[in-house]
Amino acid sequence: MTFNSYTFALFFLCVLVVYYILGKWKMRKQFLLITSYMFYAAWNPPFVILLWISTFADWQFSQFIAYTDKTSVKRIFLLGSLFVNLGLLGFFKYGNFILENSIYILKTLGINQNFSFVNILLPVGISFYTFQTLSYTLDVYFGKIKHWHSFLDYALYVTFFPQLVAGPIVRADEFLQQCEYEKPLVWSNISWGFSLITLGLFEKVVVADALLAPVTESLYSVSGTPTFTAAWVGTLAFTGQIFGDFAGYSTCAIGTAICLGFTLPRNFHFPYAAVGFSDFWRRWHISLSTWLRDYLYIPLGGNRVSNFRNQINLMITMLLGGLWHGAAWSFVVWGGVHGIYLIVERYLKKTFGHQAIWQSSGMRLLLGLLTFILTCLTWVLFRASSLTQATNIITSMLHFSSQAPTIDISNGSLLKTIAIIFSMLGIHWLFRDKSLEEITHKSPWWITSIALAVMLYAIATLHAQDRSFIYFQF
Amino acid sequence: MNWLQIWLLTPALLLLGISTHEVVLRQAKHEPSINDNADLFCDVYSQVQELEPDDVILLGASRMQTGFDLKVFHNKFPRRKSILLAQSGRGSSYPVFEEIVKKSDFKGIVIIEETEDTLMSRKYKGQKYTQKEFVDYCNRQFTLNQQVNHRISALLESQFVFVKNEGSPLRRLWVNLLSQRQLPEQFYFKTILSREQLIDYDRADILSLEEFRDRVMEEVKEKAQQSVMSPEEWLGKTEHWWSTVNQFRARGGRVIFVRMPVSQERWKFESQIAPTENYWNRFVDKLNVKSIHFADYPDLSNFNLPDTSHMDMGDKPVFTRLLLTHLENELQ
């Protein structure tokens, strides 16, 4: 079930009504848990079993960790959790990728082995919920939280439908505390929640799907060599599309949760206004970058080690972060390029950062634009179906292509994309230090009303081909 | 925050915008139409398992979708159920027929609309899509959730113009109004819940239609000048039908092939490319199946087909009645 479907609208309205009618808090949480399983089962019922495995395994492992004093035994249980979660992820997400690369390596070594590939269906949201259950066990292991007293609360934390399939990746301590107290029906929460859902749907249905996706596809879904303009316009369109798609999903998730009285962490904060890549990763998919920081980068030593080792840690984090997005080398390269950006940025900051010129608003704007352009270049690796296609598009973007161009883009697509991307950049830059709540609170009520009506009107009338959320595949 | 004021004004503005949109499009003679997509196909396709041996499945392409009137069929055969699984613009219906034969136990009647061109290929020349894709979609992706979503969506699409998926009316409405200062041109055909497509040539732009007809005729003429495949070679390429048709008949099913009408002007060239006696007739003789070729029946050959091959909604019931008269023995 996706947020941009009629079934979800119907489902959510029913859930909302029954949830607030039910009297006891425990009963309401049970109801939310059942409806969350229904939400997941609507996509493919048998895969609910995987969700149960991940939920039960981590509950048991963390319980064992909590009740054991011996560090070595704790470590064994932690390894058990890692084995189950990464095993599920490894089999369903990376099974064929590992097999394919093993065959290639064996072939290179002169060993010819015939393995048959299995058609593995990727369970929606597996990367999100395994990371969430894993973070619970890791937090218990590192003593950041105590093993929670209620299995119901914990199961709801893993399964809570607004964030189940595409995040934000919620931390146990953020969510479980909220399960302690009953959520009263607060009309301002419902109003704010529906406003966020409207904004999220607008970003997804209108900006990403109806306006930008066709331009992206005119470049990425055809084979050939693009012109300089086509390569840039198609990539800019994808830059806007992926933001609209993913930020749209997160906004809907946050809005849906607010209607039910829960607060989910912010996942995007006007990322295209980032000045530098450290700033970018503080604004883009925040719940993943903080997860990687807390459970990978810091345990590896973070910046408490030598400069060289620190750079290696950074690179490992970014490469694995890239691989998390998909079982393809292009994602690894994408993560690697971001890793290089971060390393270079740190070096430049250390060497030239003390000069006052970098703080001037003009220079910050220029640096912001440079960050945006470099981000666009990496999105090519993210969207291209192969490294060959990515290389082809990037060489055209840099004017290095020696082949005669075969893909061009219409003037209409050019104007539309430029207008949308410039508007997006303007909005991000204008509100880069503000939150959506602040913006709404400072606007006159009738402006908010008109904005909501325009967005709803566009959602209702500007249909496009139904597209699932890009991040569902991760 | 003045949430109450906000959420009182927002729906009012939204309602005003949508109503204006709907009224403006209806004034410009736009009509509600259901999105003819894989979901609609699967919704009808899911009924195959419920069909009885007396029931009928209609396969083919756009000519079947626009030319066969299910209401007329039901009036004539009230106890029989008929479903339309033809797909516009996706070439031969063979993959759907094969799926029905291999994956279901349906043993009723299948009426298949094909041309000499589509009979010999599972994949239509130059076409990106085939009818197989819809069938695969039904098997893999058409979940209960998808079905419910489709039903709600189809219900809205059948009532309102503004929710029409194809061609994004919002963009068309405002882009046309702002750039050309005129309302968007209406589409002259629509799809209804049964998957039938209704063409109203009175709503079509004459110039565009003539341009389209000329383009089609140019292609047909060009083809007529090229070297033609020998009947033997052609027959060999239709081989995939043979075993599947026999398998279906072996369990009690019946198959009828129909060649739907084309305009006289077009037939002049098509009959040169593939004369009936050397191609179509040899195919149906080989399979020993009942067939209706429009050219053999004067009453089926005299319809006005402005785009050369698709019937106006006004002629559709008449044509269906005539076709059913010729199939009376097979449908008894």
HADDOCK unambig.tbl for C-alpha pairs under 7 A between the chains (distance, minus, plus):
assign (segid A and resid 1 and name CA) (segid B and resid 145 and name CA) 6.79 0.50 0.50
assign (segid A and resid 5 and name CA) (segid B and resid 149 and name CA) 6.54 0.50 0.50
assign (segid A and resid 6 and name CA) (segid B and resid 149 and name CA) 5.39 0.50 0.50
assign (segid A and resid 6 and name CA) (segid B and resid 152 and name CA) 6.70 0.50 0.50
assign (segid A and resid 7 and name CA) (segid B and resid 145 and name CA) 6.78 0.50 0.50
assign (segid A and resid 7 and name CA) (segid B and resid 148 and name CA) 6.48 0.50 0.50
assign (segid A and resid 7 and name CA) (segid B and resid 149 and name CA) 5.08 0.50 0.50
assign (segid A and resid 42 and name CA) (segid B and resid 145 and name CA) 5.51 0.50 0.50
assign (segid A and resid 188 and name CA) (segid B and resid 3 and name CA) 6.62 0.50 0.50
assign (segid A and resid 191 and name CA) (segid B and resid 3 and name CA) 6.40 0.50 0.50
assign (segid A and resid 441 and name CA) (segid B and resid 1 and name CA) 6.48 0.50 0.50
assign (segid A and resid 445 and name CA) (segid B and resid 2 and name CA) 6.23 0.50 0.50
assign (segid A and resid 445 and name CA) (segid B and resid 6 and name CA) 6.10 0.50 0.50
assign (segid A and resid 446 and name CA) (segid B and resid 6 and name CA) 6.52 0.50 0.50
assign (segid A and resid 448 and name CA) (segid B and resid 6 and name CA) 6.99 0.50 0.50
assign (segid A and resid 449 and name CA) (segid B and resid 6 and name CA) 4.95 0.50 0.50
assign (segid A and resid 449 and name CA) (segid B and resid 9 and name CA) 6.25 0.50 0.50
assign (segid A and resid 449 and name CA) (segid B and resid 10 and name CA) 5.03 0.50 0.50
assign (segid A and resid 450 and name CA) (segid B and resid 10 and name CA) 6.48 0.50 0.50
assign (segid A and resid 452 and name CA) (segid B and resid 10 and name CA) 6.38 0.50 0.50
assign (segid A and resid 453 and name CA) (segid B and resid 10 and name CA) 4.98 0.50 0.50
assign (segid A and resid 453 and name CA) (segid B and resid 11 and name CA) 6.79 0.50 0.50
assign (segid A and resid 453 and name CA) (segid B and resid 13 and name CA) 5.91 0.50 0.50
assign (segid A and resid 453 and name CA) (segid B and resid 14 and name CA) 5.06 0.50 0.50
assign (segid A and resid 456 and name CA) (segid B and resid 14 and name CA) 6.82 0.50 0.50
assign (segid A and resid 457 and name CA) (segid B and resid 14 and name CA) 5.83 0.50 0.50
assign (segid A and resid 457 and name CA) (segid B and resid 17 and name CA) 6.69 0.50 0.50
assign (segid A and resid 457 and name CA) (segid B and resid 18 and name CA) 6.65 0.50 0.50
assign (segid A and resid 460 and name CA) (segid B and resid 163 and name CA) 6.46 0.50 0.50
assign (segid A and resid 461 and name CA) (segid B and resid 162 and name CA) 5.47 0.50 0.50
assign (segid A and resid 461 and name CA) (segid B and resid 163 and name CA) 5.52 0.50 0.50
assign (segid A and resid 461 and name CA) (segid B and resid 169 and name CA) 6.81 0.50 0.50
assign (segid A and resid 461 and name CA) (segid B and resid 170 and name CA) 5.48 0.50 0.50
assign (segid A and resid 462 and name CA) (segid B and resid 168 and name CA) 5.46 0.50 0.50
assign (segid A and resid 462 and name CA) (segid B and resid 169 and name CA) 6.90 0.50 0.50
assign (segid A and resid 462 and name CA) (segid B and resid 170 and name CA) 5.37 0.50 0.50
assign (segid A and resid 462 and name CA) (segid B and resid 171 and name CA) 6.85 0.50 0.50
assign (segid A and resid 463 and name CA) (segid B and resid 165 and name CA) 5.31 0.50 0.50
assign (segid A and resid 463 and name CA) (segid B and resid 168 and name CA) 5.68 0.50 0.50
assign (segid A and resid 464 and name CA) (segid B and resid 165 and name CA) 6.09 0.50 0.50
assign (segid A and resid 464 and name CA) (segid B and resid 168 and name CA) 6.51 0.50 0.50
